[in-house]
């Protein structure tokens, strides 16, 4: 149904994204806040079909972080 979304997965370039983000960075606060929200109602609205989608939790994190950074255009956020 959704594209794989695994926090903390390892990658080759860069070795660890956690090392690149400072401890007190706003993106960490957004991540924590969204992780605490129950998104089951949002996920239930997804009808499925077609190709796999990005996970709604990940997309919400991107959107909220964009808004925090005063980016309101989806093109700029992308």
Steps between C-alpha positions, in 0.01 A plus 500: 500500500774753598861535389735367770553756779762391752652754738863435581573289194863496398620635168830530321503876441517656762578222751256625766255788455463530878860624518425783256206643696584695817331381821292817545397543133135582429464195275550277805223680688261465205588131474428442871171689488367313194614163639274559803188566290258215432454512123277193472199714396706657221633165381149349498396766246752366248311297241802334340545408138766592251866496588624507860483835679730676741398441861265773629708543816809582296307738275349679801847546650625655175198730478518616864875557480451701181241716673730549801766624259239735342485301176138484387552408135502127429759561226736666745444229759576231240 
